[in-house]
Amino acid sequence: MSTKDIVVDAPEVAAAQPKSLLARILAHRRTIAVAVLFLAACCAPLQLSPFHTFQLSMALVYAIALLGLNLLVGQAGQISLGHGAFLAVGAYTAAVLQDRWAVPHLATLPVAAAVCFVLGLALGVPALRLRGLYLALVTLAIAIFVVPLLKRFESVTGGSMGLTLDKPAPPVWSGLAEDQWLYFLCLITAVVCLLVVTGVQRSRVGRALNAIRDNETAAEVMGVRPAYYKTLAFAWSALLAGVAGCVYTWVIAYVSPDSFAVGLSITLLAGLVVGGLGSLWGPLLGGLFVLFVPSLAQDINQAAPGAVFGLLIIAVMYLAPSGLAGLGGRIAQWVGARR
């Protein structure tokens, strides 16, 4: 090889190195994006006002609830209009434990999750005989039934007046304000729930749920037991809703039956569809959508939240049928096509 050949080939080698580095970055882009997002989430309460920190805490609460709903609707393909009922059960379980027996806040979390898990199993068994519109109506009836039931047992639930609770106090060593401490509790809980759901989706259970969603008959022929996995999906979905309800009591420090009306279940389902069914990013985007869109619309006009919420749902379904989580992919495809 001559000196001239070396001189010619050297720029080619130098040009190949940046491409290799870029390829490595693209190969780990999801990990990098998650790390950047988590770092931004940790820094957010230190820079925002208490009210905005509270809003982010509530968005995380809704995201935890939507993780459970996504497992049921997005993964298993089972529609539910009663998710708010499990949120109410988890919230009231934690509230009663705190109010009546002074149970520590963190200790109420596994109890609320366990109670909702058992109720999810109980609902999942009769729901096996239903599908589609009939299943939606049954779950909707549960959401309607919960509110008057909570008002009925006034001696335990506080009736229409609800229960007023204490918020978890931040430890002295943390140096955090109350709103910041609550935010980090919500963030840690949401991250743990996200890791659990990710593990479920990548396991045999997640593959079985996807198979049932795509073609239940074919899944059964391949040895998947639809009845078992559908019931399990209802139970896990209810468990995560119970966790969200418990964390809700920490942030709000007050529970009332009217806070869990049937409109909450419908709003959660709409938020999940807008965020993206079957996507891990969908519940987070849906939680932000459910919280901030009505709040921003209310600043415009008292009657605007409902109208703006409905119009945005129509717009998102038209522009991104797979939800906001799939909007980035659609934009990338459009840019590629234009090029």
KEKE-3310 file (N, C-alpha, C; in steps of 0.2 Angstrom, whole numbers, plus 5000, padded with zeros to 4 digits):
npx = (5004:5003:5009:5001:4989:4986:4984:4973:4963:4963:4954:4942:4942:4941:4929:4921:4921:4914:4901:4900:4900:4888:4879:4880:4874:4861:4857:4856:4846:4834:4836:4844:4835:4826:4834:4837:4824:4821:4830:4827:4814:4817:4824:4814:4804:4812:4814:4802:4786:4776:4763:4764:4772:4763:4754:4761:4763:4750:4748:4757:4750:4739:4745:4750:4738:4733:4743:4739:4726:4730:4737:4726:4717:4725:4734:4728:4716:4703:4689:4686:4676:4676:4686:4689:4682:4690:4700:4694:4691:4704:4709:4700:4702:4715:4712:4703:4711:4721:4713:4705:4713:4725:4736:4752:4757:4764:4762:4749:4749:4752:4741:4730:4733:4732:4719:4712:4717:4711:4697:4698:4701:4689:4680:4685:4682:4667:4667:4673:4663:4658:4660:4666:4654:4645:4653:4658:4647:4644:4656:4654:4643:4647:4656:4646:4639:4648:4649:4636:4637:4648:4643:4633:4638:4641:4647:4659:4665:4663:4653:4644:4652:4665:4682:4695:4712:4729:4744:4759:4773:4788:4805:4817:4830:4830:4828:4818:4803:4786:4778:4787:4792:4781:4780:4791:4789:4778:4784:4794:4785:4778:4789:4793:4781:4780:4792:4788:4776:4783:4791:4781:4775:4785:4786:4781:4767:4764:4766:4756:4744:4745:4743:4730:4723:4725:4721:4710:4705:4715:4726:4721:4722:4735:4739:4737:4728:4714:4705:4711:4722:4715:4708:4718:4723:4713:4715:4728:4727:4717:4725:4735:4727:4722:4734:4737:4726:4729:4741:4735:4728:4738:4743:4732:4726:4713:4697:4682:4666:4661:4672:4676:4667:4657:4662:4676:4681:4678:4685:4698:4699:4698:4710:4720:4718:4721:4734:4741:4737:4743:4756:4771:4774:4762:4753:4760:4759:4746:4742:4747:4739:4726:4727:4732:4726:4711:4713:4721:4711:4701:4706:4703:4689:4675:4666:4674:4683:4676:4673:4685:4693:4686:4687:4701:4703:4697:4705:4718:4715:4713:4725:4735:4731:4736:4739:4747:4759:4763:4765:4777:4784:4775:4778:4791:4791:4784:4793:4803:4797:4795:4808)
npy = (4994:5011:5027:5037:5030:5028:5041:5044:5035:5038:5049:5042:5033:5041:5047:5037:5034:5044:5040:5027:5031:5038:5028:5020:5028:5030:5017:5015:5024:5024:5021:5032:5042:5039:5040:5054:5059:5055:5061:5075:5074:5072:5084:5093:5097:5105:5116:5121:5130:5127:5124:5120:5109:5101:5099:5091:5080:5075:5071:5061:5052:5049:5043:5031:5025:5024:5015:5003:5002:5002:4990:4981:4986:4990:4979:4967:4969:4971:4980:4993:5003:5006:5009:5019:5016:5006:5014:5022:5013:5009:5022:5025:5014:5016:5028:5026:5017:5026:5036:5029:5020:5025:5021:5020:5030:5024:5011:5009:5007:4993:4987:4993:4990:4976:4973:4979:4970:4958:4961:4964:4951:4945:4952:4949:4936:4934:4942:4935:4929:4939:4952:4966:4978:4973:4970:4983:4989:4983:4985:4999:5000:4996:5007:5017:5012:5013:5026:5030:5019:5022:5033:5028:5021:5030:5030:5024:5029:5042:5048:5059:5070:5065:5061:5069:5070:5068:5074:5065:5068:5076:5069:5075:5074:5075:5088:5093:5102:5100:5098:5095:5083:5074:5074:5067:5055:5051:5050:5039:5029:5028:5025:5012:5005:5006:4999:4986:4984:4984:4973:4963:4964:4960:4947:4930:4931:4944:4941:4932:4939:4948:4940:4935:4947:4950:4938:4928:4915:4909:4910:4902:4890:4888:4885:4894:4900:4908:4912:4912:4921:4933:4935:4937:4949:4958:4958:4963:4975:4981:4981:4991:5002:5003:5006:5019:5025:5025:5033:5045:5049:5053:5064:5073:5072:5071:5063:5060:5054:5060:5063:5052:5050:5043:5050:5051:5038:5037:5048:5043:5032:5039:5047:5037:5032:5043:5045:5033:5017:5002:5006:5010:5023:5029:5029:5039:5050:5051:5054:5066:5073:5071:5079:5092:5097:5100:5109:5120:5123:5128:5140:5148:5148:5145:5135:5129:5117:5104:5105:5109:5097:5087:5091:5091:5077:5072:5078:5072:5059:5060:5065:5056:5041:5031:5037:5049:5044:5037:5047:5053:5044:5044:5057:5056:5046:5054:5065:5057:5052:5064:5068)
npz = (5000:4996:5001:4996:4995:5009:5013:5006:5012:5025:5028:5026:5036:5047:5045:5048:5061:5069:5064:5070:5083:5083:5080:5091:5100:5095:5097:5110:5113:5119:5133:5136:5135:5145:5156:5156:5157:5170:5177:5175:5181:5194:5197:5195:5206:5214:5208:5204:5209:5224:5221:5207:5209:5217:5207:5198:5206:5207:5194:5193:5201:5194:5183:5188:5191:5178:5172:5177:5171:5158:5157:5158:5147:5136:5135:5138:5131:5136:5140:5152:5162:5175:5182:5191:5202:5209:5212:5221:5231:5235:5240:5250:5259:5263:5269:5279:5287:5292:5298:5308:5315:5315:5307:5300:5286:5275:5278:5275:5261:5256:5261:5255:5242:5242:5246:5234:5225:5228:5226:5212:5207:5211:5203:5191:5188:5186:5175:5164:5157:5149:5136:5126:5123:5133:5144:5147:5151:5163:5171:5171:5179:5191:5194:5196:5206:5217:5223:5230:5239:5247:5253:5261:5272:5283:5296:5295:5283:5283:5276:5265:5268:5269:5273:5283:5282:5288:5280:5275:5284:5280:5283:5295:5291:5277:5272:5264:5258:5262:5251:5242:5247:5246:5233:5229:5235:5228:5215:5217:5220:5208:5199:5204:5201:5187:5184:5188:5180:5168:5169:5170:5157:5149:5152:5152:5155:5150:5136:5134:5137:5127:5116:5118:5117:5103:5096:5102:5101:5093:5102:5113:5106:5105:5118:5128:5142:5142:5152:5164:5162:5159:5171:5180:5174:5177:5191:5193:5187:5196:5207:5205:5203:5216:5223:5217:5223:5236:5237:5232:5244:5252:5245:5243:5256:5259:5257:5248:5243:5231:5224:5217:5207:5192:5181:5183:5180:5166:5162:5165:5156:5144:5145:5144:5131:5124:5128:5123:5120:5126:5126:5136:5138:5137:5149:5157:5148:5147:5160:5162:5153:5157:5169:5166:5155:5157:5168:5162:5153:5161:5165:5155:5153:5163:5158:5149:5150:5148:5134:5128:5132:5125:5111:5110:5111:5100:5090:5093:5091:5077:5072:5078:5078:5086:5098:5109:5112:5101:5092:5090:5082:5070:5066:5063:5052:5043:5041:5035:5023:5017:5014)
capx = (5000:5007:5008:4995:4983:4985:4981:4966:4959:4962:4947:4936:4942:4939:4922:4917:4921:4908:4895:4900:4897:4881:4875:4879:4869:4855:4856:4854:4842:4828:4839:4847:4829:4823:4839:4836:4818:4821:4834:4822:4809:4820:4825:4808:4801:4817:4814:4795:4782:4773:4757:4765:4774:4757:4751:4765:4761:4743:4749:4760:4745:4735:4749:4750:4731:4733:4747:4735:4721:4734:4738:4719:4714:4730:4738:4723:4711:4697:4687:4684:4673:4675:4693:4689:4679:4695:4704:4690:4692:4711:4709:4696:4705:4720:4710:4700:4716:4724:4709:4702:4718:4732:4741:4757:4755:4767:4760:4743:4750:4751:4735:4726:4734:4729:4711:4710:4719:4706:4691:4699:4700:4681:4676:4687:4679:4661:4668:4675:4658:4656:4665:4664:4649:4642:4658:4659:4641:4645:4661:4651:4638:4651:4658:4640:4637:4652:4648:4631:4639:4652:4639:4628:4641:4644:4651:4666:4668:4662:4647:4646:4657:4672:4687:4701:4718:4736:4749:4765:4778:4795:4810:4821:4836:4829:4828:4813:4797:4781:4776:4793:4793:4775:4781:4796:4785:4774:4789:4796:4780:4777:4794:4792:4775:4782:4796:4784:4772:4788:4793:4775:4774:4791:4786:4776:4761:4763:4765:4749:4739:4745:4740:4723:4721:4726:4716:4709:4704:4722:4730:4719:4724:4742:4740:4736:4722:4712:4701:4716:4725:4710:4706:4725:4724:4709:4717:4734:4724:4714:4730:4738:4722:4723:4741:4736:4721:4732:4745:4730:4726:4744:4744:4726:4724:4705:4693:4675:4663:4660:4679:4677:4661:4658:4666:4683:4682:4678:4691:4704:4700:4700:4717:4724:4718:4725:4741:4743:4736:4748:4763:4773:4774:4755:4750:4763:4757:4739:4741:4748:4734:4720:4727:4733:4721:4706:4716:4722:4705:4697:4708:4700:4682:4673:4663:4678:4686:4673:4673:4692:4694:4683:4690:4708:4703:4696:4711:4723:4713:4714:4732:4739:4727:4739:4740:4753:4765:4765:4765:4784:4785:4772:4781:4798:4789:4782:4799:4807:4794:4796:4815)
capy = (5000:5017:5033:5040:5026:5029:5048:5044:5031:5041:5053:5038:5030:5047:5048:5031:5034:5047:5036:5022:5034:5040:5022:5018:5033:5028:5010:5016:5031:5024:5021:5039:5046:5037:5043:5061:5061:5054:5067:5080:5073:5073:5091:5098:5100:5109:5122:5124:5132:5122:5122:5116:5103:5097:5096:5085:5074:5072:5068:5054:5048:5047:5039:5025:5022:5022:5009:4997:5002:5000:4982:4978:4988:4990:4973:4961:4970:4970:4987:4994:5009:5006:5009:5024:5012:5003:5020:5024:5008:5010:5028:5024:5009:5020:5034:5023:5015:5032:5039:5025:5016:5029:5017:5025:5031:5019:5004:5008:5005:4986:4984:4995:4986:4969:4974:4980:4964:4953:4964:4963:4944:4944:4955:4946:4929:4935:4946:4931:4928:4945:4955:4971:4982:4971:4971:4990:4991:4980:4989:5006:5000:4996:5014:5021:5009:5014:5032:5029:5014:5025:5038:5024:5019:5036:5030:5022:5033:5049:5050:5064:5075:5062:5061:5073:5066:5071:5072:5062:5074:5075:5068:5081:5073:5076:5095:5095:5105:5095:5097:5091:5076:5071:5073:5061:5048:5049:5048:5033:5024:5027:5021:5005:5002:5006:4993:4980:4983:4982:4966:4959:4964:4956:4940:4925:4934:4949:4938:4929:4944:4951:4935:4935:4953:4950:4933:4924:4908:4907:4910:4896:4884:4888:4883:4900:4900:4915:4914:4913:4928:4939:4936:4940:4956:4962:4959:4967:4982:4984:4982:4997:5007:5004:5010:5026:5028:5026:5039:5050:5051:5056:5071:5077:5072:5071:5059:5061:5050:5064:5064:5046:5049:5039:5054:5049:5032:5039:5052:5039:5029:5044:5049:5032:5032:5049:5044:5028:5011:4997:5009:5012:5030:5031:5031:5045:5056:5051:5057:5074:5076:5071:5084:5099:5100:5103:5115:5125:5126:5131:5147:5152:5149:5139:5130:5127:5111:5099:5106:5108:5090:5083:5093:5088:5070:5071:5080:5067:5053:5061:5065:5051:5036:5027:5041:5054:5040:5036:5053:5054:5039:5046:5063:5053:5044:5060:5068:5053:5052:5071:5068)
capz = (5000:4995:5005:4993:4997:5016:5014:5004:5016:5032:5029:5026:5043:5052:5045:5050:5068:5071:5063:5074:5089:5083:5080:5098:5104:5093:5099:5117:5114:5124:5139:5137:5136:5151:5161:5155:5160:5177:5180:5175:5186:5201:5198:5194:5212:5217:5204:5203:5215:5228:5217:5202:5212:5218:5200:5195:5210:5205:5187:5194:5204:5188:5179:5192:5189:5170:5171:5178:5166:5152:5158:5156:5141:5131:5134:5138:5126:5140:5141:5158:5163:5182:5185:5196:5208:5212:5214:5227:5236:5238:5244:5257:5263:5266:5273:5286:5292:5295:5302:5313:5318:5315:5304:5297:5279:5271:5280:5271:5254:5254:5263:5250:5236:5243:5245:5228:5221:5229:5223:5205:5206:5212:5197:5185:5187:5182:5169:5159:5152:5146:5132:5122:5126:5140:5149:5148:5155:5170:5174:5172:5184:5197:5196:5198:5213:5223:5226:5235:5244:5252:5257:5265:5278:5286:5302:5293:5277:5284:5272:5260:5271:5268:5279:5282:5285:5289:5275:5277:5286:5278:5288:5296:5287:5270:5271:5259:5260:5262:5244:5238:5250:5244:5226:5228:5237:5222:5210:5219:5219:5201:5196:5206:5198:5180:5183:5189:5174:5162:5170:5168:5150:5145:5154:5149:5156:5145:5130:5134:5137:5120:5112:5119:5114:5096:5093:5108:5098:5091:5108:5116:5102:5107:5125:5133:5146:5142:5158:5169:5161:5160:5178:5182:5172:5181:5198:5193:5186:5202:5212:5203:5205:5224:5225:5216:5227:5243:5236:5232:5250:5254:5242:5244:5263:5260:5253:5247:5238:5225:5220:5213:5203:5186:5177:5184:5176:5159:5160:5165:5150:5138:5145:5142:5124:5121:5129:5119:5122:5125:5127:5142:5139:5136:5155:5159:5144:5149:5167:5161:5149:5162:5174:5164:5150:5161:5172:5158:5149:5166:5166:5149:5154:5168:5154:5143:5151:5144:5127:5126:5133:5119:5105:5110:5110:5093:5087:5094:5087:5070:5070:5080:5081:5092:5104:5109:5113:5094:5088:5087:5076:5064:5063:5060:5046:5038:5039:5031:5017:5013:5012)
cpx = (5004:5005:5002:4988:4981:4982:4974:4961:4958:4956:4941:4936:4939:4932:4918:4917:4915:4901:4894:4897:4890:4877:4875:4874:4862:4852:4853:4849:4837:4831:4842:4841:4826:4827:4838:4830:4818:4825:4830:4817:4811:4822:4819:4805:4806:4817:4807:4792:4779:4766:4758:4768:4768:4754:4754:4764:4755:4744:4752:4755:4740:4739:4750:4743:4731:4738:4743:4729:4724:4735:4732:4717:4719:4733:4733:4717:4704:4695:4685:4682:4672:4681:4693:4686:4685:4700:4701:4691:4699:4712:4706:4699:4711:4718:4707:4706:4720:4720:4706:4707:4725:4737:4746:4755:4758:4765:4753:4743:4749:4744:4730:4727:4731:4722:4709:4711:4713:4699:4692:4698:4692:4678:4679:4684:4672:4662:4671:4669:4655:4662:4662:4659:4646:4647:4659:4653:4642:4650:4658:4646:4642:4654:4652:4638:4641:4651:4642:4633:4643:4648:4635:4632:4645:4648:4658:4669:4667:4656:4649:4651:4664:4676:4693:4707:4724:4740:4756:4770:4785:4800:4814:4828:4836:4830:4823:4807:4792:4779:4781:4793:4787:4777:4786:4793:4781:4778:4792:4791:4778:4782:4794:4786:4777:4787:4793:4780:4777:4790:4787:4774:4779:4791:4781:4769:4759:4762:4758:4744:4739:4742:4733:4720:4720:4721:4715:4708:4711:4726:4728:4721:4732:4744:4739:4729:4719:4708:4706:4720:4721:4709:4713:4725:4719:4712:4723:4732:4721:4719:4733:4734:4722:4729:4740:4731:4724:4737:4741:4729:4732:4744:4738:4724:4717:4702:4686:4672:4663:4667:4680:4670:4662:4662:4673:4685:4683:4684:4698:4705:4701:4707:4721:4724:4722:4732:4744:4742:4741:4755:4765:4773:4767:4752:4753:4760:4749:4737:4742:4742:4728:4721:4728:4729:4715:4708:4717:4716:4701:4699:4705:4693:4680:4669:4667:4681:4683:4674:4680:4694:4692:4686:4697:4708:4702:4702:4717:4721:4714:4721:4736:4734:4730:4741:4746:4759:4768:4766:4772:4786:4782:4775:4788:4796:4787:4788:4803:4804:4795:4803:4816)
cpy = (5006:5022:5037:5037:5027:5036:5048:5040:5034:5045:5048:5035:5035:5048:5043:5031:5038:5043:5030:5025:5035:5033:5019:5022:5031:5021:5010:5022:5030:5024:5028:5043:5045:5041:5051:5063:5060:5059:5073:5080:5074:5080:5096:5101:5105:5116:5125:5126:5126:5120:5118:5109:5098:5095:5090:5079:5071:5069:5061:5049:5045:5042:5032:5021:5020:5016:5003:4996:5000:4993:4979:4979:4987:4983:4967:4962:4970:4978:4987:5001:5010:5006:5014:5021:5009:5009:5022:5019:5008:5016:5027:5019:5012:5025:5031:5020:5020:5035:5036:5022:5019:5025:5021:5025:5026:5012:5003:5006:4998:4984:4987:4991:4979:4969:4974:4974:4959:4955:4963:4956:4943:4947:4951:4939:4930:4938:4941:4929:4934:4948:4961:4976:4980:4971:4978:4992:4989:4984:4996:5006:4999:5003:5018:5018:5011:5020:5032:5024:5018:5030:5034:5023:5025:5035:5027:5027:5040:5052:5055:5069:5072:5062:5065:5070:5071:5069:5069:5068:5072:5074:5074:5080:5075:5083:5097:5098:5099:5093:5093:5084:5072:5069:5067:5055:5046:5046:5041:5027:5023:5023:5014:5002:5001:5000:4986:4979:4981:4975:4961:4959:4960:4949:4936:4928:4939:4946:4935:4934:4947:4946:4935:4941:4953:4944:4928:4917:4905:4906:4903:4890:4883:4886:4888:4899:4906:4917:4915:4920:4934:4940:4940:4947:4960:4963:4963:4975:4985:4985:4989:5003:5008:5007:5017:5029:5030:5032:5045:5053:5055:5063:5075:5078:5073:5067:5060:5057:5054:5064:5058:5045:5045:5043:5052:5043:5033:5043:5048:5035:5033:5046:5044:5031:5037:5048:5039:5021:5006:5000:5011:5019:5033:5033:5038:5051:5057:5055:5064:5077:5076:5077:5091:5102:5103:5109:5121:5128:5130:5139:5151:5153:5143:5134:5127:5120:5105:5099:5106:5101:5086:5085:5090:5080:5068:5073:5075:5061:5054:5061:5059:5045:5031:5030:5045:5050:5038:5041:5055:5050:5041:5052:5061:5050:5049:5063:5064:5053:5059:5071:5064)
cpz = (5000:5000:5003:4995:5005:5017:5011:5009:5023:5033:5030:5033:5048:5052:5047:5058:5071:5070:5068:5081:5089:5083:5087:5102:5102:5096:5107:5118:5119:5131:5141:5139:5142:5157:5161:5159:5167:5180:5181:5180:5193:5202:5198:5201:5216:5214:5203:5210:5218:5224:5211:5204:5214:5212:5198:5200:5208:5198:5188:5197:5198:5183:5182:5190:5182:5169:5172:5173:5159:5151:5156:5149:5135:5130:5134:5133:5130:5142:5148:5159:5171:5186:5191:5203:5212:5215:5221:5233:5239:5242:5250:5261:5267:5271:5280:5290:5295:5300:5309:5318:5318:5312:5300:5289:5274:5272:5276:5264:5252:5256:5257:5243:5236:5243:5238:5223:5222:5226:5215:5203:5206:5206:5191:5183:5183:5175:5163:5154:5148:5141:5129:5126:5133:5145:5151:5152:5162:5174:5176:5178:5191:5199:5198:5205:5219:5227:5232:5241:5249:5256:5262:5272:5281:5292:5301:5288:5278:5280:5266:5262:5270:5274:5278:5286:5285:5283:5278:5279:5283:5283:5289:5291:5280:5268:5266:5262:5260:5255:5240:5241:5247:5236:5225:5230:5231:5216:5211:5218:5212:5197:5197:5202:5190:5179:5184:5183:5168:5163:5168:5160:5146:5147:5150:5150:5151:5138:5129:5133:5130:5115:5112:5116:5106:5093:5099:5106:5097:5097:5112:5113:5104:5114:5130:5136:5146:5149:5164:5169:5161:5167:5181:5180:5175:5188:5198:5192:5192:5207:5211:5205:5212:5226:5223:5220:5234:5242:5235:5239:5253:5251:5243:5252:5264:5255:5253:5242:5231:5221:5216:5209:5196:5181:5177:5180:5169:5157:5160:5158:5144:5138:5143:5134:5121:5122:5125:5122:5121:5125:5134:5144:5139:5143:5158:5155:5146:5155:5166:5157:5153:5167:5171:5159:5153:5165:5168:5154:5154:5166:5160:5151:5158:5164:5149:5144:5147:5137:5124:5126:5127:5113:5104:5109:5103:5089:5087:5090:5080:5068:5072:5083:5086:5098:5104:5109:5106:5089:5085:5082:5070:5061:5060:5053:5041:5036:5034:5024:5013:5011:5006)
residu = (MET:SER:THR:LYS:ASP:ILE:VAL:VAL:ASP:ALA:PRO:GLU:VAL:ALA:ALA:ALA:GLN:PRO:LYS:SER:LEU:LEU:ALA:ARG:ILE:LEU:ALA:HIS:ARG:ARG:THR:ILE:ALA:VAL:ALA:VAL:LEU:PHE:LEU:ALA:ALA:CYS:CYS:ALA:PRO:LEU:GLN:LEU:SER:PRO:PHE:HIS:THR:PHE:GLN:LEU:SER:MET:ALA:LEU:VAL:TYR:ALA:ILE:ALA:LEU:LEU:GLY:LEU:ASN:LEU:LEU:VAL:GLY:GLN:ALA:GLY:GLN:ILE:SER:LEU:GLY:HIS:GLY:ALA:PHE:LEU:ALA:VAL:GLY:ALA:TYR:THR:ALA:ALA:VAL:LEU:GLN:ASP:ARG:TRP:ALA:VAL:PRO:HIS:LEU:ALA:THR:LEU:PRO:VAL:ALA:ALA:ALA:VAL:CYS:PHE:VAL:LEU:GLY:LEU:ALA:LEU:GLY:VAL:PRO:ALA:LEU:ARG:LEU:ARG:GLY:LEU:TYR:LEU:ALA:LEU:VAL:THR:LEU:ALA:ILE:ALA:ILE:PHE:VAL:VAL:PRO:LEU:LEU:LYS:ARG:PHE:GLU:SER:VAL:THR:GLY:GLY:SER:MET:GLY:LEU:THR:LEU:ASP:LYS:PRO:ALA:PRO:PRO:VAL:TRP:SER:GLY:LEU:ALA:GLU:ASP:GLN:TRP:LEU:TYR:PHE:LEU:CYS:LEU:ILE:THR:ALA:VAL:VAL:CYS:LEU:LEU:VAL:VAL:THR:GLY:VAL:GLN:ARG:SER:ARG:VAL:GLY:ARG:ALA:LEU:ASN:ALA:ILE:ARG:ASP:ASN:GLU:THR:ALA:ALA:GLU:VAL:MET:GLY:VAL:ARG:PRO:ALA:TYR:TYR:LYS:THR:LEU:ALA:PHE:ALA:TRP:SER:ALA:LEU:LEU:ALA:GLY:VAL:ALA:GLY:CYS:VAL:TYR:THR:TRP:VAL:ILE:ALA:TYR:VAL:SER:PRO:ASP:SER:PHE:ALA:VAL:GLY:LEU:SER:ILE:THR:LEU:LEU:ALA:GLY:LEU:VAL:VAL:GLY:GLY:LEU:GLY:SER:LEU:TRP:GLY:PRO:LEU:LEU:GLY:GLY:LEU:PHE:VAL:LEU:PHE:VAL:PRO:SER:LEU:ALA:GLN:ASP:ILE:ASN:GLN:ALA:ALA:PRO:GLY:ALA:VAL:PHE:GLY:LEU:LEU:ILE:ILE:ALA:VAL:MET:TYR:LEU:ALA:PRO:SER:GLY:LEU:ALA:GLY:LEU:GLY:GLY:ARG:ILE:ALA:GLN:TRP:VAL:GLY:ALA:ARG:ARG)
# end
